[in-house]
Amino acid sequence: MEKTIQIVGPYFTNYSLAKVNRELALAINALNSEYKAFLYCDPEAIDYQPSADEISKRQLTEVVKLTPTKTDIAIYNNFPKTLTSLHGLKDLNADVKLMYIAWEDVTYPTSWVEEINENLHGVMATTSFVRDVLIDSGVRVPIKVVSNALDPELKKEQSSEYKLNTNKKFKFIHISSAKQRKGVDLLIKAYFSEFTKDDNCVLVIKSFPGPDNVVEQLLAENKTDSSPEVVHIPDPNLTEAEIANLTSSCDCAVYPTRGEGFGLPILEAMQLEVPVIVTGYSGHMDFCSEENAYLLDYKLELASKNEIVNLNSYWAEPDFDQLKVLMKKVYNLRIEGAENLPELEELNQKVKNAKETADSIRWEASAKESVEFLNSIQKSVAFKDKNFATLTFLNDQTGISSYSKELYKNIEKSFNNFYYLANQDIADRTELDSTNVVRNWSTGDTDFTQLVEFLSENKIEIFHIQYHTGEFAPSSLNTLLENIKNLSIKTFITLHSVTNNKELDVIKDCPNLKLVQKVIFHNQADLDYAAKTLNNVVLMRIPRISYKNRNRANLKATLGLENYYPIIATHGLLNTNKGVDNVISAVAMLKDRYPNILFLGLNAVSPNNIWASALYKQLQEQIQNLKLQSNAVLVDEFLDKKVIEIILQCGDINVLAYVDTAGESASAAIEKTLASLKPTIVTDIKAFEELNKEVFKIKDNSVENITTAVENLLSNKELYKQIVDSAKVYIKNFSYLNKALETLEIYF
């Protein structure tokens, strides 16, 4: 049966929000799927209410409803009148309620977060930046990144050329609301500082009228008799074709923005093959990079002049001097390009790469992702009145803690009540517990009386055990399952370790695994082994994280690493099975060919592991004996995950030269090295079984194999790129959000 979707918000004007709603509805309908979308918004909550005749002239009659209608699904994409007003999400007239959000600030208002958690089943975010802001602000329903996109025929109406009143040859273009956040103040000041009326250039600013538009004020404050030419177009009625033709007639698009939820004008410039200068921060970094744009450095500062009054909020302050330099650079290259051929080739390559990127971002793909998300979300509606608990390590240095926090933070509010049941004897605490953390068991437990009482008293209906043998013995797990079998709880278990080919075998030592709904495994080998005994097994690959797109050259300079190449990194808790000594020996062998090579060993030493402390001293001695003091850095501290993220993005190759001694089903370190988007060399062991073209595999962790693998990657740029590109696709497909939704489907 056909399912109906109402997209709630503005839809008629050429302002970005209306364009997005209109294009998404049309794209969903063009899929010819089970979903039929239409547009509706309360006249009191819309930017412009068109007449039936206006709707007909724009050929929108089939997709616009002028009266309220009950639908299967509602997707809200609008803003309330003020930050102190709610969106009215509880009143959405649909069974399944979602929101589509673009947000430029680093925090989302608390009242809006609470409104989302209480009333919605899911959120579609325009970019990964918006997704992260929502999660960091406390949104705990599933969030899916669904990109804004472009009309594939952006310049189809050539007759709609916009005539500029200028004789200047070179044209800078900036299209925005001209609010303080857009950085138009920096743009005008930089332009007036770097150019004069004698230069053959003009700055074209296409803005929208409004109380926050500061263009005329800025021009009046900064203009002198020698100032260069500016054309300001504060016209809200330009058609999409006119804007496209205006952009394509210009030579450089400049966006020193302090924050974007997406940045459609930036993407449009890229598609129209106009070079882009843009701040290297926020939403547009999903499609902007060093390869396709000139990125401005920035510092995060308190957003004291933000039109959004959001206390303790930050935005990016772009590098003003760099903005001037880049504007002058692009101007000179376009005017006198032949005099600096290498830099002109760099500019042309950026434009080519930008065009390829923009051409790949289409509403058809966004519509498909929306439909996929809807298909998953509809199943989760059944859990809104269910009580859930998971047994796990939490807020410590273990991989299980990181896994559980990342997985469940996407779906906590999909349930009525959600609890983390963690160990009382926590070691290496990393942060304080939230109010839904209950510590009612201890490592090595054999009784579980307190835990079982909690499950019963709080009427837990779904219970998921994130099991590792470091929590308690398999025989104790067997006892726990026996104790809860009469509580009418649907129980699920993820086994993070199964066998180590010695004395441990969870499958044999815990026969009560047959009592649970599903036993979940992260790799095929463990599942195949368990399937010989159990008929309730399911495979769910380990989720993967993603990192922000950053300017690597600037990161290296900031950390004082700009003179090192190649940078070889490894990561993971220090232990004898990590092969760090062999990686160091490989670096020593490579030093003759690469005298500026650097080894970064990000291998924290647990204070509870005396073997690791002894190994750390041995590695220090090894570095000294191999005369690598200037080419190797060992970091034995537990670094903040954001610090690890930045350091790994400075590297060239990651090496996880592990041996399989503990029967681990997965590696926590590999998700970080993959996210760095630098190739990772791994050994062919069970923990990396699922990875193929996304990594470079070696048979074992011998020094010779590590050395050869590094040399192959450094000498073969095509192979290097293929591995990185494959990792990008893999990370997207195996994101924590997708795995959270997959987990809900397993419960369902």
Steps between C-alpha positions, in 0.01 A plus 500: 500500500613855429629690803461875519762752614430861579803729495412779740656841440539775238503382141427779251769771503863473385634519854708192582257341746212514251722371218609203710145401598378533143786303345486222760127445444540492123799264523316255729206491259732448204626177659162336437537319831232410753515859629309801372618839627325834511567845643303671773549768761273693732458849346601650837835319493610557139710766328248547218160345441444468122162504334363202310568687177866562591541134594353397164732729304802334663357155425477411868128427521555124534741536793354786704217462754340818626306331782620276788501128422585192710788300349710196578817708535580865567838660430522841668742750344433848633603739777281640777454875523753535784760291683272496803212347302459128439456350154168337582630150426245330724225635274638352178207319341665165427576160652876528443659837572837619374687825457742623231756736654767740380670678791804727501575533871711260710214448748132432447261666749418277797125551472509389137711196587243398761218556251671274246574222750145501632308519172705377205596156374799623300688797355649561156804730521629686195867430579724308737575832673130544581474136609791539741361826642166332567660198665735717709199709605316192625272383218453127561275382220645354178667759277571448131706734282289583194680754285344801337564486127479678168289509189704299243406758235597808699567717193216370281335844450776684317252774413493592870845660492535768765651820358759650730560874485880482479782509248748326725654180371541300823199445724492371858158361601341452842139384548348492848259657746790738585465437871800533729542123494561505125824696543398769253671754728833322456441466127439871447791605721739255332387609153538870580836436663650299215353672191438854374283657231793462260484120519299326230259335746159533660344339806144380438292443814160339449314527832151478641330797671457473875585663832829306527625593152808717568631558147399864447619593848838335439542666161427840652749441781786373282466669163747774395571684177754233402284197589442229237165447336213319679164394359243422769182315397259481799226347284302205641319434171779375274410163352721196554609523136593868539707423810670211322586716202619780727733258677632345181585846361740559790859391551530419871245425774606621846338374821689596820212352698503455875271199481273318254243226535559407136592783262302463177655807330843348560398173337336686212823690431689170495254348254522806278882473495567819692805481733401512867670665799327384818558458873619146578230443759139381545237344274649561156807299599298192403574598141788752525862395543855604420458322167204705374510837677727757662439446871536785747656429837292599800481517878190413700384801699201593710220597264432831673352666189297201385143581402408176681509576872644173625708533817856362504486427130798513266553567133799513268694821453672465160861609450462854364853529361470167322167612350672804347786289366272241340272758338806672350643164394194386307464846344862497380476145369191582295638830372865396452479121527771411252764662720452240775417176328527260798257702713266545205501123450422460871203738466370321190533163675303630799225619264493164323484309829229734629287441191530123544404527867200724435376285213490201736268673751148455364148514639432151366763358737369709791145380432618137499682551831186661647290202397755254641498690827120501511492125445726448801337759725147364463602180677639695797165664573403186692773564760388842621312341794758226577756493783854407397828418677846405379776337707836649408823656617446877489700821537832320521784433256362171365394453141161368621431833671575697184295261289193517725506878537533560127239238408225584747524878505324488164195317636466561875180700453350238271396332829281603791782445752861417415764380749871419485576228756872529570758361742543647848878445507572737211868561418655770281187715514476739204188701589216528748192283470175640365178449696405187304817312601443244776798314645368172640760231419875451534769343286533133579142486633336162550172596671329801331225533763501881487498502121212254468295694758546817297380331181189375678414815697541732200299276269777469244357350183814494282842416647823505297822362647816641342721213610876480527686241706664786693161562667445156650555137407285320241372277781375812680330617181331160494378559858367845415299365209359228723397758761306718255338234282169524690474883493336518156782721372610489138875452542772561242875446528787640297811286546805723463732205560426133436810279505874548527596153382621413849276456802224750428190403304187703580279286276587178683517652847163679476234251381223741607578712196225296338247674729549850359324657202817562301874456548680768300849463350728753332679265262412206279748257655345532847148473362583188297652338806201586721250386235620143548341511847244781495210585267449860625814665361519821299785696342534874562826653384679739732392864447743762374552864593577793272725800551452862401655611173799718594787681331782251552782739407384744764466225761857384436631856524313561824645184655851566365490197270522677163857381429432129556418254222373236511327496837427144609251461786371217712231499765341284771563409863861391531536124527729230370254403228510843329832452320620853575863386525486364145353825368787692661751263339330554163533877544872452564531305173312772311708786641776472238249564222288744700734691736212716629276206586310522830343224710207599726415231751164593653498202736370582844633306799238383745611542864336164565726318254853444635599322178414811297718720723796269452439486124491879480850519652624238253364706209676812629827305512436363149456852362825609663694196375374555143592872522141605430474763773424768237271273300274338758253620762334270753186624673410290803214722623129449447434781254165664448331353193502842331878521544543151352280607210719800417831315540393211278386746232858631488636159409564335162462131584363311801630159603315255726747213505299288742519129575191304603570386857178593684229391257372855462207529260584857401749781546411837651810660347413418139191721506720799585768428240238443229335830593831684451458428127858389471574138398523248783729198481358207699596142560276221372332408829142445615455852638546639145321218317224719354741754351631450150554781251458757782842405643836362390533148643825323574538132584667559836667779694860429402723803460554413133127486424432831675789670317394371158138602558598857593725530193222369272249754627741794478607416145156414361277808518213326321497214753525752784194688368302181433538389862397841634198522266389151601535591867275806448220286356547236768485754785179651364331160461609378842440816701390475863163642402442227241608238750271648767208466259614148417502425874141624529404271213655206685290588806193535280 
